[in-house]
Amino acid sequence: MYWVPQALFTLWVLRRKVTKESVGLVLRDFYGGAGIKLITTTGLFALMFGSGIEVDTASFFATYILALVVQWIVSFTLNNHY
């Protein structure tokens, strides 16, 4: 639920070789990747909860939120060090 949209976002953003002329395209790719991530996440949530699979909702959302928080912590840590 978390990994697939993030992988699609990463592939979308990293598919273009960055040059001085492609600065605006990189920003467009980030917005496009964010849209793909949002649509994929929404679709996977709908598929999971609409399919009738028994899921412990509290543990599912706790794990999902934990994955998001870890991503943010790693991103902020790396941005401040590099």
mmCIF file of the N, C-alpha and C atoms, coordinates in Angstrom:
data_MODEL
# 
_entry.id   MODEL 
# 
loop_
_atom_site.group_PDB 
_atom_site.id 
_atom_site.type_symbol 
_atom_site.label_atom_id 
_atom_site.label_alt_id 
_atom_site.label_comp_id 
_atom_site.label_asym_id 
_atom_site.label_entity_id 
_atom_site.label_seq_id 
_atom_site.pdbx_PDB_ins_code 
_atom_site.Cartn_x 
_atom_site.Cartn_y 
_atom_site.Cartn_z 
_atom_site.occupancy 
_atom_site.B_iso_or_equiv 
_atom_site.pdbx_formal_charge 
_atom_site.auth_seq_id 
_atom_site.auth_comp_id 
_atom_site.auth_asym_id 
_atom_site.auth_atom_id 
_atom_site.pdbx_PDB_model_num 
ATOM 1   N N  . MET A 1 1  ? 0.826   -1.194 0.000   1.00 0.00 ? 1  MET A N  1 
ATOM 2   C CA . MET A 1 1  ? 0.000   0.000  0.000   1.00 0.00 ? 1  MET A CA 1 
ATOM 3   C C  . MET A 1 1  ? 0.866   1.253  0.000   1.00 0.00 ? 1  MET A C  1 
ATOM 4   N N  . TYR A 1 2  ? 2.007   1.196  0.657   1.00 0.00 ? 2  TYR A N  1 
ATOM 5   C CA . TYR A 1 2  ? 2.902   2.352  0.695   1.00 0.00 ? 2  TYR A CA 1 
ATOM 6   C C  . TYR A 1 2  ? 3.986   2.248  -0.371  1.00 0.00 ? 2  TYR A C  1 
ATOM 7   N N  . TRP A 1 3  ? 4.528   1.060  -0.546  1.00 0.00 ? 3  TRP A N  1 
ATOM 8   C CA . TRP A 1 3  ? 5.713   0.881  -1.378  1.00 0.00 ? 3  TRP A CA 1 
ATOM 9   C C  . TRP A 1 3  ? 5.425   1.083  -2.865  1.00 0.00 ? 3  TRP A C  1 
ATOM 10  N N  . VAL A 1 4  ? 4.350   0.562  -3.373  1.00 0.00 ? 4  VAL A N  1 
ATOM 11  C CA . VAL A 1 4  ? 4.052   0.642  -4.808  1.00 0.00 ? 4  VAL A CA 1 
ATOM 12  C C  . VAL A 1 4  ? 3.878   2.092  -5.273  1.00 0.00 ? 4  VAL A C  1 
ATOM 13  N N  . PRO A 1 5  ? 3.056   2.923  -4.622  1.00 0.00 ? 5  PRO A N  1 
ATOM 14  C CA . PRO A 1 5  ? 2.952   4.322  -5.072  1.00 0.00 ? 5  PRO A CA 1 
ATOM 15  C C  . PRO A 1 5  ? 4.275   5.076  -4.960  1.00 0.00 ? 5  PRO A C  1 
ATOM 16  N N  . GLN A 1 6  ? 5.046   4.800  -3.901  1.00 0.00 ? 6  GLN A N  1 
ATOM 17  C CA . GLN A 1 6  ? 6.332   5.474  -3.740  1.00 0.00 ? 6  GLN A CA 1 
ATOM 18  C C  . GLN A 1 6  ? 7.304   5.061  -4.836  1.00 0.00 ? 6  GLN A C  1 
ATOM 19  N N  . ALA A 1 7  ? 7.304   3.781  -5.197  1.00 0.00 ? 7  ALA A N  1 
ATOM 20  C CA . ALA A 1 7  ? 8.181   3.309  -6.272  1.00 0.00 ? 7  ALA A CA 1 
ATOM 21  C C  . ALA A 1 7  ? 7.784   3.935  -7.611  1.00 0.00 ? 7  ALA A C  1 
ATOM 22  N N  . LEU A 1 8  ? 6.490   4.042  -7.888  1.00 0.00 ? 8  LEU A N  1 
ATOM 23  C CA . LEU A 1 8  ? 6.045   4.680  -9.130  1.00 0.00 ? 8  LEU A CA 1 
ATOM 24  C C  . LEU A 1 8  ? 6.436   6.151  -9.166  1.00 0.00 ? 8  LEU A C  1 
ATOM 25  N N  . PHE A 1 9  ? 6.296   6.839  -8.037  1.00 0.00 ? 9  PHE A N  1 
ATOM 26  C CA . PHE A 1 9  ? 6.712   8.238  -7.953  1.00 0.00 ? 9  PHE A CA 1 
ATOM 27  C C  . PHE A 1 9  ? 8.204   8.372  -8.241  1.00 0.00 ? 9  PHE A C  1 
ATOM 28  N N  . THR A 1 10 ? 9.000   7.525  -7.623  1.00 0.00 ? 10 THR A N  1 
ATOM 29  C CA . THR A 1 10 ? 10.454  7.583  -7.804  1.00 0.00 ? 10 THR A CA 1 
ATOM 30  C C  . THR A 1 10 ? 10.838  7.307  -9.244  1.00 0.00 ? 10 THR A C  1 
ATOM 31  N N  . LEU A 1 11 ? 10.238  6.297  -9.844  1.00 0.00 ? 11 LEU A N  1 
ATOM 32  C CA . LEU A 1 11 ? 10.539  5.991  -11.240 1.00 0.00 ? 11 LEU A CA 1 
ATOM 33  C C  . LEU A 1 11 ? 10.146  7.141  -12.163 1.00 0.00 ? 11 LEU A C  1 
ATOM 34  N N  . TRP A 1 12 ? 9.015   7.757  -11.891 1.00 0.00 ? 12 TRP A N  1 
ATOM 35  C CA . TRP A 1 12 ? 8.547   8.867  -12.723 1.00 0.00 ? 12 TRP A CA 1 
ATOM 36  C C  . TRP A 1 12 ? 9.500   10.061 -12.626 1.00 0.00 ? 12 TRP A C  1 
ATOM 37  N N  . VAL A 1 13 ? 9.944   10.375 -11.414 1.00 0.00 ? 13 VAL A N  1 
ATOM 38  C CA . VAL A 1 13 ? 10.802  11.537 -11.207 1.00 0.00 ? 13 VAL A CA 1 
ATOM 39  C C  . VAL A 1 13 ? 12.207  11.291 -11.745 1.00 0.00 ? 13 VAL A C  1 
ATOM 40  N N  . LEU A 1 14 ? 12.730  10.097 -11.586 1.00 0.00 ? 14 LEU A N  1 
ATOM 41  C CA . LEU A 1 14 ? 14.110  9.818  -11.967 1.00 0.00 ? 14 LEU A CA 1 
ATOM 42  C C  . LEU A 1 14 ? 14.277  9.373  -13.419 1.00 0.00 ? 14 LEU A C  1 
ATOM 43  N N  . ARG A 1 15 ? 13.226  9.392  -14.209 1.00 0.00 ? 15 ARG A N  1 
ATOM 44  C CA . ARG A 1 15 ? 13.309  8.885  -15.573 1.00 0.00 ? 15 ARG A CA 1 
ATOM 45  C C  . ARG A 1 15 ? 13.992  9.868  -16.522 1.00 0.00 ? 15 ARG A C  1 
ATOM 46  N N  . ARG A 1 16 ? 14.084  11.128 -16.154 1.00 0.00 ? 16 ARG A N  1 
ATOM 47  C CA . ARG A 1 16 ? 14.632  12.166 -17.031 1.00 0.00 ? 16 ARG A CA 1 
ATOM 48  C C  . ARG A 1 16 ? 16.043  12.536 -16.580 1.00 0.00 ? 16 ARG A C  1 
ATOM 49  N N  . LYS A 1 17 ? 16.939  12.665 -17.530 1.00 0.00 ? 17 LYS A N  1 
ATOM 50  C CA . LYS A 1 17 ? 18.291  13.139 -17.232 1.00 0.00 ? 17 LYS A CA 1 
ATOM 51  C C  . LYS A 1 17 ? 18.236  14.659 -17.088 1.00 0.00 ? 17 LYS A C  1 
ATOM 52  N N  . VAL A 1 18 ? 18.751  15.163 -15.973 1.00 0.00 ? 18 VAL A N  1 
ATOM 53  C CA . VAL A 1 18 ? 18.652  16.579 -15.658 1.00 0.00 ? 18 VAL A CA 1 
ATOM 54  C C  . VAL A 1 18 ? 19.777  17.357 -16.338 1.00 0.00 ? 18 VAL A C  1 
ATOM 55  N N  . THR A 1 19 ? 19.380  18.401 -17.046 1.00 0.00 ? 19 THR A N  1 
ATOM 56  C CA . THR A 1 19 ? 20.328  19.340 -17.637 1.00 0.00 ? 19 THR A CA 1 
ATOM 57  C C  . THR A 1 19 ? 19.878  20.748 -17.265 1.00 0.00 ? 19 THR A C  1 
ATOM 58  N N  . LYS A 1 20 ? 20.674  21.735 -17.633 1.00 0.00 ? 20 LYS A N  1 
ATOM 59  C CA . LYS A 1 20 ? 20.294  23.122 -17.329 1.00 0.00 ? 20 LYS A CA 1 
ATOM 60  C C  . LYS A 1 20 ? 19.008  23.516 -18.042 1.00 0.00 ? 20 LYS A C  1 
ATOM 61  N N  . GLU A 1 21 ? 18.782  22.954 -19.207 1.00 0.00 ? 21 GLU A N  1 
ATOM 62  C CA . GLU A 1 21 ? 17.588  23.295 -19.983 1.00 0.00 ? 21 GLU A CA 1 
ATOM 63  C C  . GLU A 1 21 ? 16.329  22.600 -19.460 1.00 0.00 ? 21 GLU A C  1 
ATOM 64  N N  . SER A 1 22 ? 16.487  21.551 -18.668 1.00 0.00 ? 22 SER A N  1 
ATOM 65  C CA . SER A 1 22 ? 15.320  20.772 -18.242 1.00 0.00 ? 22 SER A CA 1 
ATOM 66  C C  . SER A 1 22 ? 14.861  21.092 -16.824 1.00 0.00 ? 22 SER A C  1 
ATOM 67  N N  . VAL A 1 23 ? 15.243  22.252 -16.291 1.00 0.00 ? 23 VAL A N  1 
ATOM 68  C CA . VAL A 1 23 ? 14.874  22.588 -14.917 1.00 0.00 ? 23 VAL A CA 1 
ATOM 69  C C  . VAL A 1 23 ? 13.356  22.643 -14.747 1.00 0.00 ? 23 VAL A C  1 
ATOM 70  N N  . GLY A 1 24 ? 12.656  23.285 -15.645 1.00 0.00 ? 24 GLY A N  1 
ATOM 71  C CA . GLY A 1 24 ? 11.198  23.356 -15.556 1.00 0.00 ? 24 GLY A CA 1 
ATOM 72  C C  . GLY A 1 24 ? 10.540  22.003 -15.727 1.00 0.00 ? 24 GLY A C  1 
ATOM 73  N N  . LEU A 1 25 ? 11.135  21.145 -16.525 1.00 0.00 ? 25 LEU A N  1 
ATOM 74  C CA . LEU A 1 25 ? 10.579  19.804 -16.733 1.00 0.00 ? 25 LEU A CA 1 
ATOM 75  C C  . LEU A 1 25 ? 10.710  18.952 -15.481 1.00 0.00 ? 25 LEU A C  1 
ATOM 76  N N  . VAL A 1 26 ? 11.758  19.158 -14.722 1.00 0.00 ? 26 VAL A N  1 
ATOM 77  C CA . VAL A 1 26 ? 11.942  18.401 -13.484 1.00 0.00 ? 26 VAL A CA 1 
ATOM 78  C C  . VAL A 1 26 ? 10.828  18.733 -12.498 1.00 0.00 ? 26 VAL A C  1 
ATOM 79  N N  . LEU A 1 27 ? 10.512  20.012 -12.372 1.00 0.00 ? 27 LEU A N  1 
ATOM 80  C CA . LEU A 1 27 ? 9.422   20.417 -11.491 1.00 0.00 ? 27 LEU A CA 1 
ATOM 81  C C  . LEU A 1 27 ? 8.100   19.826 -11.963 1.00 0.00 ? 27 LEU A C  1 
ATOM 82  N N  . ARG A 1 28 ? 7.871   19.831 -13.269 1.00 0.00 ? 28 ARG A N  1 
ATOM 83  C CA . ARG A 1 28 ? 6.652   19.228 -13.816 1.00 0.00 ? 28 ARG A CA 1 
ATOM 84  C C  . ARG A 1 28 ? 6.611   17.730 -13.522 1.00 0.00 ? 28 ARG A C  1 
ATOM 85  N N  . ASP A 1 29 ? 7.772   17.067 -13.595 1.00 0.00 ? 29 ASP A N  1 
ATOM 86  C CA . ASP A 1 29 ? 7.826   15.640 -13.290 1.00 0.00 ? 29 ASP A CA 1 
ATOM 87  C C  . ASP A 1 29 ? 7.494   15.363 -11.827 1.00 0.00 ? 29 ASP A C  1 
ATOM 88  N N  . PHE A 1 30 ? 7.934   16.249 -10.924 1.00 0.00 ? 30 PHE A N  1 
ATOM 89  C CA . PHE A 1 30 ? 7.601   16.062 -9.517  1.00 0.00 ? 30 PHE A CA 1 
ATOM 90  C C  . PHE A 1 30 ? 6.099   16.175 -9.292  1.00 0.00 ? 30 PHE A C  1 
ATOM 91  N N  . TYR A 1 31 ? 5.464   17.163 -9.925  1.00 0.00 ? 31 TYR A N  1 
ATOM 92  C CA . TYR A 1 31 ? 4.009   17.296 -9.802  1.00 0.00 ? 31 TYR A CA 1 
ATOM 93  C C  . TYR A 1 31 ? 3.295   16.101 -10.431 1.00 0.00 ? 31 TYR A C  1 
ATOM 94  N N  . GLY A 1 32 ? 3.772   15.658 -11.567 1.00 0.00 ? 32 GLY A N  1 
ATOM 95  C CA . GLY A 1 32 ? 3.180   14.480 -12.199 1.00 0.00 ? 32 GLY A CA 1 
ATOM 96  C C  . GLY A 1 32 ? 3.354   13.244 -11.352 1.00 0.00 ? 32 GLY A C  1 
ATOM 97  N N  . GLY A 1 33 ? 4.533   13.075 -10.765 1.00 0.00 ? 33 GLY A N  1 
ATOM 98  C CA . GLY A 1 33 ? 4.788   11.937 -9.888  1.00 0.00 ? 33 GLY A CA 1 
ATOM 99  C C  . GLY A 1 33 ? 3.913   11.957 -8.654  1.00 0.00 ? 33 GLY A C  1 
ATOM 100 N N  . ALA A 1 34 ? 3.696   13.163 -8.101  1.00 0.00 ? 34 ALA A N  1 
ATOM 101 C CA . ALA A 1 34 ? 2.814   13.296 -6.939  1.00 0.00 ? 34 ALA A CA 1 
ATOM 102 C C  . ALA A 1 34 ? 1.378   12.915 -7.303  1.00 0.00 ? 34 ALA A C  1 
ATOM 103 N N  . GLY A 1 35 ? 0.942   13.297 -8.508  1.00 0.00 ? 35 GLY A N  1 
ATOM 104 C CA . GLY A 1 35 ? -0.396  12.913 -8.957  1.00 0.00 ? 35 GLY A CA 1 
ATOM 105 C C  . GLY A 1 35 ? -0.521  11.417 -9.150  1.00 0.00 ? 35 GLY A C  1 
ATOM 106 N N  . ILE A 1 36 ? 0.491   10.809 -9.743  1.00 0.00 ? 36 ILE A N  1 
ATOM 107 C CA . ILE A 1 36 ? 0.483   9.348  -9.919  1.00 0.00 ? 36 ILE A CA 1 
ATOM 108 C C  . ILE A 1 36 ? 0.450   8.655  -8.563  1.00 0.00 ? 36 ILE A C  1 
ATOM 109 N N  . LYS A 1 37 ? 1.226   9.174  -7.620  1.00 0.00 ? 37 LYS A N  1 
ATOM 110 C CA . LYS A 1 37 ? 1.261   8.582  -6.275  1.00 0.00 ? 37 LYS A CA 1 
ATOM 111 C C  . LYS A 1 37 ? -0.105  8.694  -5.593  1.00 0.00 ? 37 LYS A C  1 
ATOM 112 N N  . LEU A 1 38 ? -0.746  9.854  -5.714  1.00 0.00 ? 38 LEU A N  1 
ATOM 113 C CA . LEU A 1 38 ? -2.060  10.057 -5.097  1.00 0.00 ? 38 LEU A CA 1 
ATOM 114 C C  . LEU A 1 38 ? -3.106  9.135  -5.710  1.00 0.00 ? 38 LEU A C  1 
ATOM 115 N N  . ILE A 1 39 ? -3.130  9.052  -7.026  1.00 0.00 ? 39 ILE A N  1 
ATOM 116 C CA . ILE A 1 39 ? -4.118  8.202  -7.708  1.00 0.00 ? 39 ILE A CA 1 
ATOM 117 C C  . ILE A 1 39 ? -3.881  6.724  -7.384  1.00 0.00 ? 39 ILE A C  1 
ATOM 118 N N  . THR A 1 40 ? -2.618  6.308  -7.381  1.00 0.00 ? 40 THR A N  1 
ATOM 119 C CA . THR A 1 40 ? -2.304  4.906  -7.083  1.00 0.00 ? 40 THR A CA 1 
ATOM 120 C C  . THR A 1 40 ? -2.659  4.562  -5.641  1.00 0.00 ? 40 THR A C  1 
ATOM 121 N N  . THR A 1 41 ? -2.331  5.456  -4.710  1.00 0.00 ? 41 THR A N  1 
ATOM 122 C CA . THR A 1 41 ? -2.656  5.208  -3.302  1.00 0.00 ? 41 THR A CA 1 
ATOM 123 C C  . THR A 1 41 ? -4.166  5.119  -3.103  1.00 0.00 ? 41 THR A C  1 
ATOM 124 N N  . THR A 1 42 ? -4.904  6.041  -3.698  1.00 0.00 ? 42 THR A N  1 
ATOM 125 C CA . THR A 1 42 ? -6.360  6.017  -3.583  1.00 0.00 ? 42 THR A CA 1 
ATOM 126 C C  . THR A 1 42 ? -6.937  4.739  -4.179  1.00 0.00 ? 42 THR A C  1 
ATOM 127 N N  . GLY A 1 43 ? -6.429  4.347  -5.332  1.00 0.00 ? 43 GLY A N  1 
ATOM 128 C CA . GLY A 1 43 ? -6.901  3.118  -5.963  1.00 0.00 ? 43 GLY A CA 1 
ATOM 129 C C  . GLY A 1 43 ? -6.606  1.883  -5.139  1.00 0.00 ? 43 GLY A C  1 
ATOM 130 N N  . LEU A 1 44 ? -5.418  1.823  -4.539  1.00 0.00 ? 44 LEU A N  1 
ATOM 131 C CA . LEU A 1 44 ? -5.084  0.664  -3.716  1.00 0.00 ? 44 LEU A CA 1 
ATOM 132 C C  . LEU A 1 44 ? -5.920  0.611  -2.437  1.00 0.00 ? 44 LEU A C  1 
ATOM 133 N N  . PHE A 1 45 ? -6.183  1.782  -1.842  1.00 0.00 ? 45 PHE A N  1 
ATOM 134 C CA . PHE A 1 45 ? -7.069  1.804  -0.675  1.00 0.00 ? 45 PHE A CA 1 
ATOM 135 C C  . PHE A 1 45 ? -8.464  1.317  -1.059  1.00 0.00 ? 45 PHE A C  1 
ATOM 136 N N  . ALA A 1 46 ? -8.987  1.809  -2.170  1.00 0.00 ? 46 ALA A N  1 
ATOM 137 C CA . ALA A 1 46 ? -10.324 1.397  -2.614  1.00 0.00 ? 46 ALA A CA 1 
ATOM 138 C C  . ALA A 1 46 ? -10.357 -0.090 -2.930  1.00 0.00 ? 46 ALA A C  1 
ATOM 139 N N  . LEU A 1 47 ? -9.323  -0.577 -3.584  1.00 0.00 ? 47 LEU A N  1 
ATOM 140 C CA . LEU A 1 47 ? -9.257  -2.003 -3.912  1.00 0.00 ? 47 LEU A CA 1 
ATOM 141 C C  . LEU A 1 47 ? -9.201  -2.861 -2.661  1.00 0.00 ? 47 LEU A C  1 
ATOM 142 N N  . MET A 1 48 ? -8.406  -2.446 -1.703  1.00 0.00 ? 48 MET A N  1 
ATOM 143 C CA . MET A 1 48 ? -8.252  -3.245 -0.486  1.00 0.00 ? 48 MET A CA 1 
ATOM 144 C C  . MET A 1 48 ? -9.526  -3.270 0.346   1.00 0.00 ? 48 MET A C  1 
ATOM 145 N N  . PHE A 1 49 ? -10.112 -2.097 0.595   1.00 0.00 ? 49 PHE A N  1 
ATOM 146 C CA . PHE A 1 49 ? -11.298 -2.061 1.437   1.00 0.00 ? 49 PHE A CA 1 
ATOM 147 C C  . PHE A 1 49 ? -12.560 -2.460 0.683   1.00 0.00 ? 49 PHE A C  1 
ATOM 148 N N  . GLY A 1 50 ? -12.551 -2.394 -0.635  1.00 0.00 ? 50 GLY A N  1 
ATOM 149 C CA . GLY A 1 50 ? -13.706 -2.806 -1.422  1.00 0.00 ? 50 GLY A CA 1 
ATOM 150 C C  . GLY A 1 50 ? -13.722 -4.278 -1.757  1.00 0.00 ? 50 GLY A C  1 
ATOM 151 N N  . SER A 1 51 ? -12.595 -4.958 -1.574  1.00 0.00 ? 51 SER A N  1 
ATOM 152 C CA . SER A 1 51 ? -12.515 -6.368 -1.955  1.00 0.00 ? 51 SER A CA 1 
ATOM 153 C C  . SER A 1 51 ? -13.069 -7.303 -0.893  1.00 0.00 ? 51 SER A C  1 
ATOM 154 N N  . GLY A 1 52 ? -13.314 -6.792 0.291   1.00 0.00 ? 52 GLY A N  1 
ATOM 155 C CA . GLY A 1 52 ? -13.878 -7.625 1.335   1.00 0.00 ? 52 GLY A CA 1 
ATOM 156 C C  . GLY A 1 52 ? -12.855 -8.421 2.122   1.00 0.00 ? 52 GLY A C  1 
ATOM 157 N N  . ILE A 1 53 ? -11.588 -8.114 1.969   1.00 0.00 ? 53 ILE A N  1 
ATOM 158 C CA . ILE A 1 53 ? -10.545 -8.790 2.734   1.00 0.00 ? 53 ILE A CA 1 
ATOM 159 C C  . ILE A 1 53 ? -10.612 -8.317 4.177   1.00 0.00 ? 53 ILE A C  1 
ATOM 160 N N  . GLU A 1 54 ? -10.543 -9.264 5.106   1.00 0.00 ? 54 GLU A N  1 
ATOM 161 C CA . GLU A 1 54 ? -10.558 -8.921 6.525   1.00 0.00 ? 54 GLU A CA 1 
ATOM 162 C C  . GLU A 1 54 ? -9.219  -8.312 6.916   1.00 0.00 ? 54 GLU A C  1 
ATOM 163 N N  . VAL A 1 55 ? -9.258  -7.062 7.410   1.00 0.00 ? 55 VAL A N  1 
ATOM 164 C CA . VAL A 1 55 ? -8.049  -6.343 7.793   1.00 0.00 ? 55 VAL A CA 1 
ATOM 165 C C  . VAL A 1 55 ? -8.289  -5.701 9.152   1.00 0.00 ? 55 VAL A C  1 
ATOM 166 N N  . ASP A 1 56 ? -7.295  -5.821 10.038  1.00 0.00 ? 56 ASP A N  1 
ATOM 167 C CA . ASP A 1 56 ? -7.362  -5.085 11.299  1.00 0.00 ? 56 ASP A CA 1 
ATOM 168 C C  . ASP A 1 56 ? -7.039  -3.628 10.982  1.00 0.00 ? 56 ASP A C  1 
ATOM 169 N N  . THR A 1 57 ? -8.062  -2.802 10.968  1.00 0.00 ? 57 THR A N  1 
ATOM 170 C CA . THR A 1 57 ? -7.939  -1.431 10.484  1.00 0.00 ? 57 THR A CA 1 
ATOM 171 C C  . THR A 1 57 ? -6.947  -0.614 11.299  1.00 0.00 ? 57 THR A C  1 
ATOM 172 N N  . ALA A 1 58 ? -6.969  -0.754 12.622  1.00 0.00 ? 58 ALA A N  1 
ATOM 173 C CA . ALA A 1 58 ? -6.079  0.044  13.478  1.00 0.00 ? 58 ALA A CA 1 
ATOM 174 C C  . ALA A 1 58 ? -4.617  -0.276 13.196  1.00 0.00 ? 58 ALA A C  1 
ATOM 175 N N  . SER A 1 59 ? -4.276  -1.550 13.119  1.00 0.00 ? 59 SER A N  1 
ATOM 176 C CA . SER A 1 59 ? -2.876  -1.904 12.871  1.00 0.00 ? 59 SER A CA 1 
ATOM 177 C C  . SER A 1 59 ? -2.464  -1.550 11.442  1.00 0.00 ? 59 SER A C  1 
ATOM 178 N N  . PHE A 1 60 ? -3.387  -1.658 10.501  1.00 0.00 ? 60 PHE A N  1 
ATOM 179 C CA . PHE A 1 60 ? -3.080  -1.295 9.114   1.00 0.00 ? 60 PHE A CA 1 
ATOM 180 C C  . PHE A 1 60 ? -2.726  0.185  9.017   1.00 0.00 ? 60 PHE A C  1 
ATOM 181 N N  . PHE A 1 61 ? -3.582  1.047  9.554   1.00 0.00 ? 61 PHE A N  1 
ATOM 182 C CA . PHE A 1 61 ? -3.319  2.477  9.469   1.00 0.00 ? 61 PHE A CA 1 
ATOM 183 C C  . PHE A 1 61 ? -2.119  2.892  10.315  1.00 0.00 ? 61 PHE A C  1 
ATOM 184 N N  . ALA A 1 62 ? -1.905  2.238  11.458  1.00 0.00 ? 62 ALA A N  1 
ATOM 185 C CA . ALA A 1 62 ? -0.727  2.546  12.272  1.00 0.00 ? 62 ALA A CA 1 
ATOM 186 C C  . ALA A 1 62 ? 0.550   2.231  11.502  1.00 0.00 ? 62 ALA A C  1 
ATOM 187 N N  . THR A 1 63 ? 0.570   1.107  10.812  1.00 0.00 ? 63 THR A N  1 
ATOM 188 C CA . THR A 1 63 ? 1.744   0.737  10.019  1.00 0.00 ? 63 THR A CA 1 
ATOM 189 C C  . THR A 1 63 ? 1.924   1.676  8.837   1.00 0.00 ? 63 THR A C  1 
ATOM 190 N N  . TYR A 1 64 ? 0.848   2.033  8.186   1.00 0.00 ? 64 TYR A N  1 
ATOM 191 C CA . TYR A 1 64 ? 0.918   2.948  7.047   1.00 0.00 ? 64 TYR A CA 1 
ATOM 192 C C  . TYR A 1 64 ? 1.439   4.319  7.484   1.00 0.00 ? 64 TYR A C  1 
ATOM 193 N N  . ILE A 1 65 ? 0.923   4.838  8.577   1.00 0.00 ? 65 ILE A N  1 
ATOM 194 C CA . ILE A 1 65 ? 1.361   6.134  9.086   1.00 0.00 ? 65 ILE A CA 1 
ATOM 195 C C  . ILE A 1 65 ? 2.816   6.068  9.546   1.00 0.00 ? 65 ILE A C  1 
ATOM 196 N N  . LEU A 1 66 ? 3.212   4.963  10.156  1.00 0.00 ? 66 LEU A N  1 
ATOM 197 C CA . LEU A 1 66 ? 4.602   4.794  10.569  1.00 0.00 ? 66 LEU A CA 1 
ATOM 198 C C  . LEU A 1 66 ? 5.538   4.824  9.362   1.00 0.00 ? 66 LEU A C  1 
ATOM 199 N N  . ALA A 1 67 ? 5.151   4.192  8.271   1.00 0.00 ? 67 ALA A N  1 
ATOM 200 C CA . ALA A 1 67 ? 5.972   4.212  7.050   1.00 0.00 ? 67 ALA A CA 1 
ATOM 201 C C  . ALA A 1 67 ? 6.104   5.637  6.520   1.00 0.00 ? 67 ALA A C  1 
ATOM 202 N N  . LEU A 1 68 ? 5.030   6.416  6.539   1.00 0.00 ? 68 LEU A N  1 
ATOM 203 C CA . LEU A 1 68 ? 5.087   7.811  6.086   1.00 0.00 ? 68 LEU A CA 1 
ATOM 204 C C  . LEU A 1 68 ? 5.985   8.655  6.983   1.00 0.00 ? 68 LEU A C  1 
ATOM 205 N N  . VAL A 1 69 ? 5.862   8.475  8.289   1.00 0.00 ? 69 VAL A N  1 
ATOM 206 C CA . VAL A 1 69 ? 6.669   9.257  9.229   1.00 0.00 ? 69 VAL A CA 1 
ATOM 207 C C  . VAL A 1 69 ? 8.146   8.927  9.075   1.00 0.00 ? 69 VAL A C  1 
ATOM 208 N N  . VAL A 1 70 ? 8.478   7.653  8.908   1.00 0.00 ? 70 VAL A N  1 
ATOM 209 C CA . VAL A 1 70 ? 9.876   7.270  8.712   1.00 0.00 ? 70 VAL A CA 1 
ATOM 210 C C  . VAL A 1 70 ? 10.412  7.895  7.430   1.00 0.00 ? 70 VAL A C  1 
ATOM 211 N N  . GLN A 1 71 ? 9.613   7.912  6.369   1.00 0.00 ? 71 GLN A N  1 
ATOM 212 C CA . GLN A 1 71 ? 10.047  8.550  5.126   1.00 0.00 ? 71 GLN A CA 1 
ATOM 213 C C  . GLN A 1 71 ? 10.327  10.031 5.350   1.00 0.00 ? 71 GLN A C  1 
ATOM 214 N N  . TRP A 1 72 ? 9.466   10.720 6.064   1.00 0.00 ? 72 TRP A N  1 
ATOM 215 C CA . TRP A 1 72 ? 9.670   12.146 6.317   1.00 0.00 ? 72 TRP A CA 1 
ATOM 216 C C  . TRP A 1 72 ? 10.922  12.381 7.159   1.00 0.00 ? 72 TRP A C  1 
ATOM 217 N N  . ILE A 1 73 ? 11.126  11.559 8.194   1.00 0.00 ? 73 ILE A N  1 
ATOM 218 C CA . ILE A 1 73 ? 12.302  11.720 9.052   1.00 0.00 ? 73 ILE A CA 1 
ATOM 219 C C  . ILE A 1 73 ? 13.576  11.510 8.246   1.00 0.00 ? 73 ILE A C  1 
ATOM 220 N N  . VAL A 1 74 ? 13.602  10.483 7.421   1.00 0.00 ? 74 VAL A N  1 
ATOM 221 C CA . VAL A 1 74 ? 14.783  10.220 6.597   1.00 0.00 ? 74 VAL A CA 1 
ATOM 222 C C  . VAL A 1 74 ? 15.002  11.360 5.610   1.00 0.00 ? 74 VAL A C  1 
ATOM 223 N N  . SER A 1 75 ? 13.942  11.839 4.988   1.00 0.00 ? 75 SER A N  1 
ATOM 224 C CA . SER A 1 75 ? 14.075  12.949 4.030   1.00 0.00 ? 75 SER A CA 1 
ATOM 225 C C  . SER A 1 75 ? 14.619  14.201 4.695   1.00 0.00 ? 75 SER A C  1 
ATOM 226 N N  . PHE A 1 76 ? 14.068  14.569 5.835   1.00 0.00 ? 76 PHE A N  1 
ATOM 227 C CA . PHE A 1 76 ? 14.535  15.765 6.527   1.00 0.00 ? 76 PHE A CA 1 
ATOM 228 C C  . PHE A 1 76 ? 15.968  15.603 7.014   1.00 0.00 ? 76 PHE A C  1 
ATOM 229 N N  . THR A 1 77 ? 16.315  14.419 7.489   1.00 0.00 ? 77 THR A N  1 
ATOM 230 C CA . THR A 1 77 ? 17.670  14.163 7.961   1.00 0.00 ? 77 THR A CA 1 
ATOM 231 C C  . THR A 1 77 ? 18.674  14.254 6.817   1.00 0.00 ? 77 THR A C  1 
ATOM 232 N N  . LEU A 1 78 ? 18.364  13.642 5.695   1.00 0.00 ? 78 LEU A N  1 
ATOM 233 C CA . LEU A 1 78 ? 19.275  13.676 4.556   1.00 0.00 ? 78 LEU A CA 1 
ATOM 234 C C  . LEU A 1 78 ? 19.388  15.078 3.968   1.00 0.00 ? 78 LEU A C  1 
ATOM 235 N N  . ASN A 1 79 ? 18.286  15.824 3.942   1.00 0.00 ? 79 ASN A N  1 
ATOM 236 C CA . ASN A 1 79 ? 18.330  17.184 3.419   1.00 0.00 ? 79 ASN A CA 1 
ATOM 237 C C  . ASN A 1 79 ? 19.184  18.107 4.274   1.00 0.00 ? 79 ASN A C  1 
ATOM 238 N N  . ASN A 1 80 ? 19.235  17.867 5.563   1.00 0.00 ? 80 ASN A N  1 
ATOM 239 C CA . ASN A 1 80 ? 20.031  18.715 6.444   1.00 0.00 ? 80 ASN A CA 1 
ATOM 240 C C  . ASN A 1 80 ? 21.506  18.332 6.468   1.00 0.00 ? 80 ASN A C  1 
ATOM 241 N N  . HIS A 1 81 ? 21.827  17.111 6.014   1.00 0.00 ? 81 HIS A N  1 
ATOM 242 C CA . HIS A 1 81 ? 23.214  16.659 6.041   1.00 0.00 ? 81 HIS A CA 1 
ATOM 243 C C  . HIS A 1 81 ? 23.903  16.779 4.693   1.00 0.00 ? 81 HIS A C  1 
ATOM 244 N N  . TYR A 1 82 ? 23.152  16.720 3.619   1.00 0.00 ? 82 TYR A N  1 
ATOM 245 C CA . TYR A 1 82 ? 23.776  16.709 2.290   1.00 0.00 ? 82 TYR A CA 1 
ATOM 246 C C  . TYR A 1 82 ? 23.352  17.923 1.519   1.00 0.00 ? 82 TYR A C  1 
# 
